[in-house]
Amino acid sequence: MAKQVKVKTVSNLSNNAFLGLLFIVLGIFFIMGAQSIMNILFTIVGAILIVLGATELFDKNWIVGAIELALGIIIIICGNLILEYMLLILGIAILVYAVFMLVMAIVKYGKSGAGQIIISLIAPLLLLTLGILLILDYCGIADMFIVIGAISIAVGAFLVFYELIKTAVRNSKKSK
């Protein structure tokens, strides 16, 4: 009898790479800061979230996939209509995602060594900072588009490179 092989179509690497690219693009647009660019930004962010949601659904992560898909559709449809509120909504969404990542990191690496815990907390803490700055910017307390952009680029670069390094280390251990 032939051996059945299950092919995994989506990996965590692709999801984190897409998410990292999303934050890099977000950061570049925040640094550029023009109002017309923000309309383009929300369309791009919505499209990337739809792709992320679809990949999560293919990976059978139903809840995260549905949330990302719905957010992408909402951002594309409503982003240009309610542009003034999108910074607040984006800030709240990033805060919620950061708290989710923080809880998952604590659950997953709670019993690991201190180095692993620190590395797993970098992205959620940067995302918390980014969400708070977006909310403060919406409230008029701070006008920090360049800082928000720099933090967003840092989060994106960390997510992309951390997953690449983690995958390379995992593959080298498997080959031994």
OpenMM code with the backbone's topology and positions (N, CA, C; nanometers):
from openmm import Vec3, app, unit

residues = "MET ALA LYS GLN VAL LYS VAL LYS THR VAL SER ASN LEU SER ASN ASN ALA PHE LEU GLY LEU LEU PHE ILE VAL LEU GLY ILE PHE PHE ILE MET GLY ALA GLN SER ILE MET ASN ILE LEU PHE THR ILE VAL GLY ALA ILE LEU ILE VAL LEU GLY ALA THR GLU LEU PHE ASP LYS ASN TRP ILE VAL GLY ALA ILE GLU LEU ALA LEU GLY ILE ILE ILE ILE ILE CYS GLY ASN LEU ILE LEU GLU TYR MET LEU LEU ILE LEU GLY ILE ALA ILE LEU VAL TYR ALA VAL PHE MET LEU VAL MET ALA ILE VAL LYS TYR GLY LYS SER GLY ALA GLY GLN ILE ILE ILE SER LEU ILE ALA PRO LEU LEU LEU LEU THR LEU GLY ILE LEU LEU ILE LEU ASP TYR CYS GLY ILE ALA ASP MET PHE ILE VAL ILE GLY ALA ILE SER ILE ALA VAL GLY ALA PHE LEU VAL PHE TYR GLU LEU ILE LYS THR ALA VAL ARG ASN SER LYS LYS SER LYS".split()
positions = [
    Vec3(0.0841, -0.1172, 0.0000),
    Vec3(0.0000, 0.0000, 0.0000),
    Vec3(0.0892, 0.1243, 0.0000),
    Vec3(0.0536, 0.2249, -0.0771),
    Vec3(0.1340, 0.3471, -0.0888),
    Vec3(0.1212, 0.4309, 0.0375),
    Vec3(0.2312, 0.4938, 0.0711),
    Vec3(0.2342, 0.5787, 0.1892),
    Vec3(0.1752, 0.7154, 0.1538),
    Vec3(0.0792, 0.7614, 0.2345),
    Vec3(0.0173, 0.8906, 0.2085),
    Vec3(0.1029, 1.0004, 0.2703),
    Vec3(0.1245, 1.1030, 0.1943),
    Vec3(0.2043, 1.2156, 0.2400),
    Vec3(0.1151, 1.3381, 0.2461),
    Vec3(0.1136, 1.4028, 0.3615),
    Vec3(0.0352, 1.5248, 0.3774),
    Vec3(0.1263, 1.6434, 0.3464),
    Vec3(0.0832, 1.7236, 0.2530),
    Vec3(0.1621, 1.8402, 0.2123),
    Vec3(0.1086, 1.9624, 0.2853),
    Vec3(0.1970, 2.0332, 0.3540),
    Vec3(0.1585, 2.1561, 0.4221),
    Vec3(0.1806, 2.2716, 0.3260),
    Vec3(0.0739, 2.3430, 0.2936),
    Vec3(0.0836, 2.4481, 0.1922),
    Vec3(0.1307, 2.5804, 0.2493),
    Vec3(0.1076, 2.6062, 0.3750),
    Vec3(0.1415, 2.7343, 0.4352),
    Vec3(0.2242, 2.7081, 0.5593),
    Vec3(0.3274, 2.7865, 0.5773),
    Vec3(0.4090, 2.7713, 0.6972),
    Vec3(0.4016, 2.8981, 0.7797),
    Vec3(0.4420, 2.8880, 0.9054),
    Vec3(0.4459, 3.0053, 0.9910),
    Vec3(0.5442, 3.1077, 0.9365),
    Vec3(0.6463, 3.0620, 0.8670),
    Vec3(0.7436, 3.1535, 0.8099),
    Vec3(0.6755, 3.2487, 0.7128),
    Vec3(0.5882, 3.1970, 0.6286),
    Vec3(0.5233, 3.2850, 0.5315),
    Vec3(0.4301, 3.3845, 0.6004),
    Vec3(0.3583, 3.3424, 0.7048),
    Vec3(0.2705, 3.4337, 0.7762),
    Vec3(0.3492, 3.5439, 0.8451),
    Vec3(0.4567, 3.5078, 0.9145),
    Vec3(0.5365, 3.6094, 0.9821),
    Vec3(0.6098, 3.6980, 0.8826),
    Vec3(0.6492, 3.6421, 0.7699),
    Vec3(0.7140, 3.7233, 0.6666),
    Vec3(0.6140, 3.8239, 0.6098),
    Vec3(0.4913, 3.7802, 0.5799),
    Vec3(0.3890, 3.8733, 0.5321),
    Vec3(0.3590, 3.9808, 0.6355),
    Vec3(0.3449, 3.9402, 0.7613),
    Vec3(0.3168, 4.0357, 0.8677),
    Vec3(0.4324, 4.1341, 0.8827),
    Vec3(0.5557, 4.0836, 0.8747),
    Vec3(0.6720, 4.1710, 0.8817),
    Vec3(0.6747, 4.2702, 0.7674),
    Vec3(0.6443, 4.2225, 0.6462),
    Vec3(0.6388, 4.3129, 0.5310),
    Vec3(0.5282, 4.4162, 0.5465),
    Vec3(0.4154, 4.3748, 0.6046),
    Vec3(0.3055, 4.4674, 0.6296),
    Vec3(0.3521, 4.5819, 0.7189),
    Vec3(0.4233, 4.5494, 0.8261),
    Vec3(0.4696, 4.6534, 0.9167),
    Vec3(0.5787, 4.7404, 0.8542),
    Vec3(0.6623, 4.6818, 0.7694),
    Vec3(0.7635, 4.7622, 0.6994),
    Vec3(0.6960, 4.8619, 0.6048),
    Vec3(0.5981, 4.8153, 0.5280),
    Vec3(0.5245, 4.9048, 0.4372),
    Vec3(0.4512, 5.0118, 0.5179),
    Vec3(0.3878, 4.9724, 0.6268),
    Vec3(0.3179, 5.0656, 0.7139),
    Vec3(0.4142, 5.1728, 0.7645),
    Vec3(0.5319, 5.1313, 0.8071),
    Vec3(0.6315, 5.2259, 0.8568),
    Vec3(0.6770, 5.3239, 0.7512),
    Vec3(0.7003, 5.2759, 0.6306),
    Vec3(0.7426, 5.3645, 0.5211),
    Vec3(0.6347, 5.4686, 0.4927),
    Vec3(0.5083, 5.4265, 0.4901),
    Vec3(0.4010, 5.5215, 0.4636),
    Vec3(0.3847, 5.6217, 0.5772),
    Vec3(0.4046, 5.5786, 0.7011),
    Vec3(0.3951, 5.6732, 0.8118),
    Vec3(0.5076, 5.7754, 0.8066),
    Vec3(0.6261, 5.7328, 0.7686),
    Vec3(0.7370, 5.8272, 0.7586),
    Vec3(0.7108, 5.9280, 0.6470),
    Vec3(0.6531, 5.8822, 0.5355),
    Vec3(0.6203, 5.9731, 0.4253),
    Vec3(0.5070, 6.0670, 0.4662),
    Vec3(0.4068, 6.0155, 0.5384),
    Vec3(0.3050, 6.0927, 0.6067),
    Vec3(0.2053, 6.1757, 0.5282),
    Vec3(0.1994, 6.1709, 0.3997),
    Vec3(0.1029, 6.2515, 0.3254),
    Vec3(-0.0372, 6.1918, 0.3369),
    Vec3(-0.1372, 6.2770, 0.3359),
    Vec3(-0.2765, 6.2323, 0.3503),
    Vec3(-0.3196, 6.1434, 0.2342),
    Vec3(-0.2810, 6.1789, 0.1116),
    Vec3(-0.3201, 6.0967, -0.0036),
    Vec3(-0.2507, 5.9608, 0.0015),
    Vec3(-0.1316, 5.9585, 0.0579),
    Vec3(-0.0598, 5.8322, 0.0722),
    Vec3(-0.1324, 5.7416, 0.1718),
    Vec3(-0.1990, 5.8026, 0.2704),
    Vec3(-0.2717, 5.7228, 0.3692),
    Vec3(-0.3855, 5.6448, 0.3033),
    Vec3(-0.4510, 5.7019, 0.2024),
    Vec3(-0.5562, 5.6279, 0.1309),
    Vec3(-0.4976, 5.5045, 0.0629),
    Vec3(-0.3828, 5.5223, -0.0014),
    Vec3(-0.3161, 5.4089, -0.0663),
    Vec3(-0.2721, 5.3082, 0.0390),
    Vec3(-0.2226, 5.3582, 0.1512),
    Vec3(-0.1762, 5.2720, 0.2604),
    Vec3(-0.2860, 5.1785, 0.3078),
    Vec3(-0.4049, 5.2315, 0.3308),
    Vec3(-0.5127, 5.1480, 0.3822),
    Vec3(-0.5553, 5.0424, 0.2810),
    Vec3(-0.5479, 5.0738, 0.1537),
    Vec3(-0.5790, 4.9736, 0.0515),
    Vec3(-0.4741, 4.8626, 0.0531),
    Vec3(-0.3472, 4.9001, 0.0635),
    Vec3(-0.2394, 4.8002, 0.0674),
    Vec3(-0.2480, 4.7164, 0.1947),
    Vec3(-0.2687, 4.7827, 0.3091),
    Vec3(-0.2802, 4.7100, 0.4365),
    Vec3(-0.3981, 4.6135, 0.4312),
    Vec3(-0.5106, 4.6572, 0.3769),
    Vec3(-0.6272, 4.5700, 0.3640),
    Vec3(-0.5988, 4.4496, 0.2770),
    Vec3(-0.5306, 4.4717, 0.1645),
    Vec3(-0.4974, 4.3599, 0.0743),
    Vec3(-0.4026, 4.2615, 0.1422),
    Vec3(-0.3040, 4.3131, 0.2144),
    Vec3(-0.2099, 4.2242, 0.2837),
    Vec3(-0.2816, 4.1464, 0.3931),
    Vec3(-0.3724, 4.2117, 0.4650),
    Vec3(-0.4486, 4.1398, 0.5681),
    Vec3(-0.5372, 4.0313, 0.5069),
    Vec3(-0.5921, 4.0571, 0.3903),
    Vec3(-0.6722, 3.9541, 0.3239),
    Vec3(-0.5850, 3.8346, 0.2864),
    Vec3(-0.4659, 3.8608, 0.2351),
    Vec3(-0.3735, 3.7514, 0.2019),
    Vec3(-0.3329, 3.6755, 0.3280),
    Vec3(-0.3017, 3.7501, 0.4351),
    Vec3(-0.2675, 3.6841, 0.5615),
    Vec3(-0.3833, 3.5991, 0.6132),
    Vec3(-0.5045, 3.6542, 0.6081),
    Vec3(-0.6217, 3.5789, 0.6528),
    Vec3(-0.6439, 3.4529, 0.5716),
    Vec3(-0.6257, 3.4637, 0.4409),
    Vec3(-0.6419, 3.3457, 0.3553),
    Vec3(-0.5371, 3.2396, 0.3876),
    Vec3(-0.4118, 3.2819, 0.4098),
    Vec3(-0.3085, 3.1834, 0.4433),
    Vec3(-0.3352, 3.1202, 0.5793),
    Vec3(-0.3865, 3.1978, 0.6726),
    Vec3(-0.4224, 3.1401, 0.8032),
    Vec3(-0.5362, 3.0395, 0.7883),
    Vec3(-0.6340, 3.0705, 0.7043),
    Vec3(-0.7446, 2.9772, 0.6823),
    Vec3(-0.6960, 2.8492, 0.6156),
    Vec3(-0.6032, 2.8594, 0.5198),
    Vec3(-0.5453, 2.7401, 0.4580),
    Vec3(-0.4679, 2.6572, 0.5600),
    Vec3(-0.4115, 2.7272, 0.6602),
    Vec3(-0.3344, 2.6593, 0.7645),
    Vec3(-0.4251, 2.6107, 0.8784),
    Vec3(-0.5576, 2.6274, 0.8586),
    Vec3(-0.6601, 2.5842, 0.9540),
    Vec3(-0.6552, 2.6592, 1.0872),
    Vec3(-0.6062, 2.7828, 1.0852),
    Vec3(-0.6150, 2.8736, 1.2001),
    Vec3(-0.7393, 2.9599, 1.1763),
    Vec3(-0.8558, 2.9016, 1.2079),
    Vec3(-0.9829, 2.9597, 1.1676),
    Vec3(-1.0079, 3.0959, 1.2299),
    Vec3(-0.9849, 3.1111, 1.3590),
    Vec3(-1.0187, 3.2362, 1.4275),
    Vec3(-0.9297, 3.3503, 1.3780),
    Vec3(-0.7985, 3.3296, 1.3811),
    Vec3(-0.7052, 3.4336, 1.3367),
    Vec3(-0.7281, 3.4658, 1.1895),
    Vec3(-0.7494, 3.3627, 1.1084),
    Vec3(-0.7733, 3.3839, 0.9660),
    Vec3(-0.8985, 3.4646, 0.9391),
    Vec3(-1.0054, 3.4326, 1.0099),
    Vec3(-1.1308, 3.5056, 0.9912),
    Vec3(-1.1172, 3.6511, 1.0346),
    Vec3(-1.0477, 3.6738, 1.1461),
    Vec3(-1.0279, 3.8110, 1.1942),
    Vec3(-0.9449, 3.8917, 1.0947),
    Vec3(-0.8335, 3.8333, 1.0467),
    Vec3(-0.7486, 3.9047, 0.9510),
    Vec3(-0.8238, 3.9313, 0.8207),
    Vec3(-0.8989, 3.8342, 0.7739),
    Vec3(-0.9765, 3.8501, 0.6511),
    Vec3(-1.0813, 3.9610, 0.6669),
    Vec3(-1.1547, 3.9575, 0.7773),
    Vec3(-1.2576, 4.0590, 0.8019),
    Vec3(-1.1960, 4.1980, 0.8155),
    Vec3(-1.0849, 4.2088, 0.8884),
    Vec3(-1.0189, 4.3387, 0.9028),
    Vec3(-0.9711, 4.3917, 0.7683),
    Vec3(-0.9162, 4.3049, 0.6856),
    Vec3(-0.8707, 4.3467, 0.5535),
    Vec3(-0.9838, 4.4014, 0.4690),
    Vec3(-1.0964, 4.3314, 0.4695),
    Vec3(-1.2120, 4.3762, 0.3912),
    Vec3(-1.2655, 4.5090, 0.4458),
    Vec3(-1.2749, 4.5197, 0.5780),
    Vec3(-1.3240, 4.6437, 0.6400),
    Vec3(-1.2314, 4.7606, 0.6082),
    Vec3(-1.1006, 4.7378, 0.6163),
    Vec3(-1.0056, 4.8462, 0.5897),
    Vec3(-1.0151, 4.8922, 0.4447),
    Vec3(-1.0296, 4.7988, 0.3511),
    Vec3(-1.0403, 4.8385, 0.2103),
    Vec3(-1.1714, 4.9130, 0.1849),
    Vec3(-1.2817, 4.8634, 0.2381),
    Vec3(-1.4123, 4.9257, 0.2121),
    Vec3(-1.4283, 5.0572, 0.2876),
    Vec3(-1.3926, 5.0569, 0.4144),
    Vec3(-1.4203, 5.1733, 0.4986),
    Vec3(-1.3003, 5.2650, 0.5202),
    Vec3(-1.1819, 5.2212, 0.4836),
    Vec3(-1.0616, 5.2983, 0.5114),
    Vec3(-1.0645, 5.4387, 0.4553),
    Vec3(-1.1082, 5.4523, 0.3331),
    Vec3(-1.1119, 5.5844, 0.2713),
    Vec3(-1.2299, 5.6672, 0.3216),
    Vec3(-1.3370, 5.6026, 0.3654),
    Vec3(-1.4548, 5.6746, 0.4137),
    Vec3(-1.4342, 5.7320, 0.5535),
    Vec3(-1.3699, 5.6539, 0.6368),
    Vec3(-1.3514, 5.6964, 0.7758),
    Vec3(-1.2026, 5.7092, 0.8084),
    Vec3(-1.1312, 5.7777, 0.7212),
    Vec3(-0.9870, 5.7908, 0.7326),
    Vec3(-0.9455, 5.8503, 0.8673),
    Vec3(-1.0233, 5.9458, 0.9165),
    Vec3(-0.9861, 6.0105, 1.0414),
    Vec3(-0.9916, 5.9145, 1.1610),
    Vec3(-1.0747, 5.8120, 1.1527),
    Vec3(-1.0850, 5.7169, 1.2632),
    Vec3(-0.9948, 5.5954, 1.2448),
    Vec3(-0.9375, 5.5802, 1.1276),
    Vec3(-0.8584, 5.4604, 1.0988),
    Vec3(-0.7330, 5.4516, 1.1855),
    Vec3(-0.6723, 5.5653, 1.2203),
    Vec3(-0.5559, 5.5601, 1.3083),
    Vec3(-0.5943, 5.5026, 1.4440),
    Vec3(-0.7081, 5.5436, 1.4961),
    Vec3(-0.7555, 5.4909, 1.6238),
    Vec3(-0.7875, 5.3423, 1.6120),
    Vec3(-0.8584, 5.3042, 1.5076),
    Vec3(-0.8941, 5.1639, 1.4874),
    Vec3(-0.7693, 5.0790, 1.4679),
    Vec3(-0.6744, 5.1291, 1.3866),
    Vec3(-0.5490, 5.0570, 1.3646),
    Vec3(-0.4706, 5.0440, 1.4946),
    Vec3(-0.4669, 5.1507, 1.5738),
    Vec3(-0.3976, 5.1459, 1.7031),
    Vec3(-0.4588, 5.0433, 1.7972),
    Vec3(-0.5910, 5.0397, 1.8033),
    Vec3(-0.6596, 4.9427, 1.8899),
    Vec3(-0.6366, 4.8008, 1.8386),
    Vec3(-0.6450, 4.7811, 1.7068),
    Vec3(-0.6233, 4.6472, 1.6501),
    Vec3(-0.4809, 4.5992, 1.6780),
    Vec3(-0.3825, 4.6880, 1.6655),
    Vec3(-0.2443, 4.6498, 1.6933),
    Vec3(-0.2264, 4.6192, 1.8422),
    Vec3(-0.2914, 4.6959, 1.9297),
    Vec3(-0.2847, 4.6672, 2.0733),
    Vec3(-0.3428, 4.5301, 2.1062),
    Vec3(-0.4569, 4.4994, 2.0474),
    Vec3(-0.5202, 4.3685, 2.0721),
    Vec3(-0.4297, 4.2563, 2.0222),
    Vec3(-0.3728, 4.2740, 1.9031),
    Vec3(-0.2829, 4.1719, 1.8486),
    Vec3(-0.1580, 4.1585, 1.9350),
    Vec3(-0.1066, 4.2698, 1.9862),
    Vec3(0.0122, 4.2658, 2.0728),
    Vec3(-0.0170, 4.1902, 2.2021),
    Vec3(-0.1339, 4.2136, 2.2600),
    Vec3(-0.1714, 4.1416, 2.3821),
    Vec3(-0.1858, 3.9926, 2.3523),
    Vec3(-0.2464, 3.9589, 2.2370),
    Vec3(-0.2583, 3.8189, 2.1957),
    Vec3(-0.1201, 3.7552, 2.1821),
    Vec3(-0.0280, 3.8249, 2.1130),
    Vec3(0.1080, 3.7724, 2.0966),
    Vec3(0.1789, 3.7584, 2.2317),
    Vec3(0.1574, 3.8537, 2.3204),
    Vec3(0.2193, 3.8514, 2.4528),
    Vec3(0.1714, 3.7309, 2.5331),
    Vec3(0.0414, 3.7071, 2.5331),
    Vec3(-0.0140, 3.5919, 2.6051),
    Vec3(0.0378, 3.4610, 2.5449),
    Vec3(0.0386, 3.4530, 2.4113),
    Vec3(0.0875, 3.3311, 2.3461),
    Vec3(0.2359, 3.3071, 2.3757),
    Vec3(0.3154, 3.4139, 2.3794),
    Vec3(0.4580, 3.4002, 2.4095),
    Vec3(0.4781, 3.3531, 2.5526),
    Vec3(0.4006, 3.4064, 2.6455),
    Vec3(0.4135, 3.3664, 2.7855),
    Vec3(0.3715, 3.2213, 2.8035),
    Vec3(0.2620, 3.1819, 2.7382),
    Vec3(0.2171, 3.0432, 2.7476),
    Vec3(0.3181, 2.9481, 2.6843),
    Vec3(0.3694, 2.9855, 2.5678),
    Vec3(0.4597, 2.8966, 2.4944),
    Vec3(0.5985, 2.8899, 2.5564),
    Vec3(0.6509, 3.0047, 2.5990),
    Vec3(0.7892, 3.0075, 2.6466),
    Vec3(0.8005, 3.0357, 2.7964),
    Vec3(0.6920, 3.0222, 2.8697),
    Vec3(0.6922, 3.0516, 3.0126),
    Vec3(0.7918, 2.9703, 3.0931),
    Vec3(0.8175, 2.8480, 3.0503),
    Vec3(0.9091, 2.7617, 3.1238),
    Vec3(1.0455, 2.7513, 3.0560),
    Vec3(1.0664, 2.8307, 2.9521),
    Vec3(1.1949, 2.8286, 2.8811),
    Vec3(1.2956, 2.9160, 2.9549),
    Vec3(1.4148, 2.9208, 2.9000),
    Vec3(1.5185, 3.0040, 2.9577),
    Vec3(1.4895, 3.1516, 2.9382),
    Vec3(1.5614, 3.2348, 3.0110),
    Vec3(1.5393, 3.3793, 3.0076),
    Vec3(1.5649, 3.4367, 2.8682),
    Vec3(1.6649, 3.3864, 2.7969),
    Vec3(1.6959, 3.4358, 2.6630),
    Vec3(1.5806, 3.4153, 2.5666),
    Vec3(1.5206, 3.2988, 2.5704),
    Vec3(1.4072, 3.2689, 2.4815),
    Vec3(1.2871, 3.3560, 2.5164),
    Vec3(1.2633, 3.3784, 2.6455),
    Vec3(1.1505, 3.4620, 2.6867),
    Vec3(1.1703, 3.6052, 2.6401),
    Vec3(1.2918, 3.6578, 2.6555),
    Vec3(1.3198, 3.7956, 2.6150),
    Vec3(1.3007, 3.8118, 2.4651),
    Vec3(1.3537, 3.7180, 2.3868),
    Vec3(1.3412, 3.7265, 2.2402),
    Vec3(1.1941, 3.7183, 2.1989),
    Vec3(1.1165, 3.6325, 2.2657),
    Vec3(0.9761, 3.6169, 2.2272),
    Vec3(0.8902, 3.7363, 2.2693),
    Vec3(0.9417, 3.8226, 2.3562),
    Vec3(0.8654, 3.9389, 2.4013),
    Vec3(0.8977, 4.0659, 2.3228),
    Vec3(1.0021, 4.0651, 2.2405),
    Vec3(1.0423, 4.1861, 2.1684),
    Vec3(0.9317, 4.2354, 2.0755),
    Vec3(0.8818, 4.1500, 1.9874),
    Vec3(0.7780, 4.1928, 1.8925),
    Vec3(0.6500, 4.2389, 1.9625),
    Vec3(0.5963, 4.1641, 2.0620),
    Vec3(0.4747, 4.2141, 2.1280),
    Vec3(0.4948, 4.3484, 2.1977),
    Vec3(0.6105, 4.3691, 2.2592),
    Vec3(0.6340, 4.4966, 2.3278),
    Vec3(0.6475, 4.6119, 2.2281),
    Vec3(0.7138, 4.5869, 2.1142),
    Vec3(0.7204, 4.6893, 2.0099),
    Vec3(0.5816, 4.7187, 1.9534),
    Vec3(0.5004, 4.6146, 1.9368),
    Vec3(0.3640, 4.6346, 1.8871),
    Vec3(0.2785, 4.7118, 1.9873),
    Vec3(0.2954, 4.6834, 2.1169),
    Vec3(0.2234, 4.7603, 2.2194),
    Vec3(0.2592, 4.9084, 2.2089),
    Vec3(0.3887, 4.9370, 2.1948),
    Vec3(0.4345, 5.0749, 2.1809),
    Vec3(0.3746, 5.1392, 2.0564),
    Vec3(0.3750, 5.0671, 1.9462),
    Vec3(0.3200, 5.1183, 1.8214),
    Vec3(0.1705, 5.1484, 1.8349),
    Vec3(0.0955, 5.0575, 1.8941),
    Vec3(-0.0480, 5.0796, 1.9137),
    Vec3(-0.0765, 5.1999, 2.0015),
    Vec3(-0.0011, 5.2144, 2.1099),
    Vec3(-0.0197, 5.3287, 2.1996),
    Vec3(0.0126, 5.4593, 2.1277),
    Vec3(0.1213, 5.4614, 2.0500),
    Vec3(0.1569, 5.5831, 1.9761),
    Vec3(0.0518, 5.6194, 1.8723),
    Vec3(-0.0072, 5.5195, 1.8058),
    Vec3(-0.1136, 5.5482, 1.7094),
    Vec3(-0.2359, 5.6084, 1.7782),
    Vec3(-0.2706, 5.5566, 1.8941),
    Vec3(-0.3845, 5.6105, 1.9684),
    Vec3(-0.3539, 5.7518, 2.0177),
    Vec3(-0.2324, 5.7747, 2.0678),
    Vec3(-0.1934, 5.9082, 2.1119),
    Vec3(-0.1934, 6.0066, 1.9948),
    Vec3(-0.1493, 5.9613, 1.8791),
    Vec3(-0.1488, 6.0477, 1.7616),
    Vec3(-0.2914, 6.0838, 1.7216),
    Vec3(-0.3814, 5.9890, 1.7273),
    Vec3(-0.5218, 6.0158, 1.6941),
    Vec3(-0.5807, 6.1171, 1.7916),
    Vec3(-0.5470, 6.1043, 1.9189),
    Vec3(-0.6009, 6.1947, 2.0214),
    Vec3(-0.5391, 6.3338, 2.0141),
    Vec3(-0.4368, 6.3513, 1.9335),
    Vec3(-0.3736, 6.4820, 1.9213),
    Vec3(-0.2690, 6.5090, 2.0269),
    Vec3(-0.2404, 6.4101, 2.1093),
    Vec3(-0.1419, 6.4277, 2.2161),
    Vec3(-0.0012, 6.4307, 2.1588),
    Vec3(0.0222, 6.3522, 2.0579),
    Vec3(0.1558, 6.3440, 1.9991),
    Vec3(0.1429, 6.3389, 1.8476),
    Vec3(0.2317, 6.4072, 1.7800),
    Vec3(0.2365, 6.4010, 1.6346),
    Vec3(0.3678, 6.3333, 1.5979),
    Vec3(0.3662, 6.2016, 1.5961),
    Vec3(0.4892, 6.1242, 1.5864),
    Vec3(0.4893, 6.0288, 1.4694),
    Vec3(0.4530, 6.0744, 1.3520),
    Vec3(0.4482, 5.9829, 1.2377),
    Vec3(0.5841, 5.9205, 1.2089),
    Vec3(0.6916, 5.9954, 1.2244),
    Vec3(0.8242, 5.9402, 1.1951),
    Vec3(0.8612, 5.8341, 1.2979),
    Vec3(0.8308, 5.8591, 1.4263),
    Vec3(0.8593, 5.7597, 1.5311),
    Vec3(0.7740, 5.6358, 1.5099),
    Vec3(0.6463, 5.6557, 1.4788),
    Vec3(0.5567, 5.5429, 1.4528),
    Vec3(0.6088, 5.4617, 1.3344),
    Vec3(0.6519, 5.5309, 1.2299),
    Vec3(0.7072, 5.4630, 1.1129),
    Vec3(0.8328, 5.3844, 1.1453),
    Vec3(0.9220, 5.4432, 1.2247),
    Vec3(1.0465, 5.3745, 1.2613),
    Vec3(1.0181, 5.2500, 1.3450),
    Vec3(0.9270, 5.2600, 1.4400),
    Vec3(0.8925, 5.1436, 1.5230),
    Vec3(0.8260, 5.0362, 1.4376),
    Vec3(0.7408, 5.0773, 1.3459),
    Vec3(0.6746, 4.9813, 1.2579),
    Vec3(0.7758, 4.9071, 1.1711),
    Vec3(0.8729, 4.9782, 1.1166),
    Vec3(0.9775, 4.9139, 1.0372),
    Vec3(1.0594, 4.8191, 1.1237),
    Vec3(1.0887, 4.8590, 1.2480),
    Vec3(1.1646, 4.7720, 1.3389),
    Vec3(1.0882, 4.6432, 1.3686),
    Vec3(0.9579, 4.6540, 1.3930),
    Vec3(0.8753, 4.5353, 1.4178),
    Vec3(0.8774, 4.4436, 1.2962),
    Vec3(0.8584, 4.5015, 1.1782),
    Vec3(0.8578, 4.4217, 1.0554),
    Vec3(0.9888, 4.3511, 1.0312),
    Vec3(1.0985, 4.4238, 1.0469),
    Vec3(1.2305, 4.3631, 1.0260),
    Vec3(1.2558, 4.2529, 1.1278),
    Vec3(1.2171, 4.2754, 1.2527),
    Vec3(1.2365, 4.1733, 1.3555),
    Vec3(1.1573, 4.0480, 1.3221),
    Vec3(1.0302, 4.0647, 1.2839),
    Vec3(0.9475, 3.9478, 1.2527),
    Vec3(1.0028, 3.8680, 1.1357),
    Vec3(1.0469, 3.9365, 1.0319),
    Vec3(1.0997, 3.8673, 0.9143),
    Vec3(1.2301, 3.7954, 0.9487),
    Vec3(1.3252, 3.8674, 1.0068),
    Vec3(1.4568, 3.8086, 1.0305),
    Vec3(1.4566, 3.7062, 1.1441),
    Vec3(1.3750, 3.7264, 1.2466),
    Vec3(1.3685, 3.6302, 1.3559),
    Vec3(1.3167, 3.4958, 1.3058),
    Vec3(1.2121, 3.4986, 1.2234),
    Vec3(1.1579, 3.3736, 1.1709),
    Vec3(1.2541, 3.3063, 1.0742),
    Vec3(1.3239, 3.3857, 0.9945),
    Vec3(1.4231, 3.3267, 0.9039),
    Vec3(1.5350, 3.2567, 0.9807),
    Vec3(1.5836, 3.3218, 1.0855),
    Vec3(1.6909, 3.2626, 1.1661),
    Vec3(1.6401, 3.1404, 1.2411),
    Vec3(1.5202, 3.1500, 1.2979),
    Vec3(1.4632, 3.0369, 1.3716),
    Vec3(1.4432, 2.9158, 1.2805),
    Vec3(1.3974, 2.9393, 1.1586),
    Vec3(1.3782, 2.8307, 1.0627),
    Vec3(1.5116, 2.7707, 1.0212),
    Vec3(1.6114, 2.8545, 1.0005),
    Vec3(1.7439, 2.8044, 0.9631),
    Vec3(1.8042, 2.7188, 1.0741),
    Vec3(1.7896, 2.7604, 1.1986),
    Vec3(1.8411, 2.6825, 1.3115),
    Vec3(1.7661, 2.5502, 1.3225),
    Vec3(1.6328, 2.5543, 1.3061),
    Vec3(1.5519, 2.4328, 1.3141),
    Vec3(1.5916, 2.3347, 1.2037),
    Vec3(1.6130, 2.3861, 1.0822),
    Vec3(1.6526, 2.2992, 0.9709),
    Vec3(1.7911, 2.2407, 0.9899),
    Vec3(1.8820, 2.3174, 1.0498),
    Vec3(2.0173, 2.2641, 1.0727),
    Vec3(2.0147, 2.1551, 1.1795),
    Vec3(1.9263, 2.1676, 1.2783),
    Vec3(1.9145, 2.0626, 1.3804),
    Vec3(1.8548, 1.9354, 1.3204),
    Vec3(1.7601, 1.9511, 1.2272),
    Vec3(1.6980, 1.8343, 1.1637),
    Vec3(1.7981, 1.7606, 1.0757),
    Vec3(1.8883, 1.8335, 1.0122),
    Vec3(1.9824, 1.7699, 0.9206),
    Vec3(2.0923, 1.6924, 0.9935),
    Vec3(2.1120, 1.7218, 1.1220),
    Vec3(2.2172, 1.6525, 1.1981),
    Vec3(2.1743, 1.5187, 1.2399),
] * unit.nanometer
topology = app.Topology()
chain = topology.addChain("A")
for resn in residues:
    res = topology.addResidue(resn, chain)
    for name in ("N", "CA", "C"):
        topology.addAtom(name, app.Element.getBySymbol(name[0]), res)
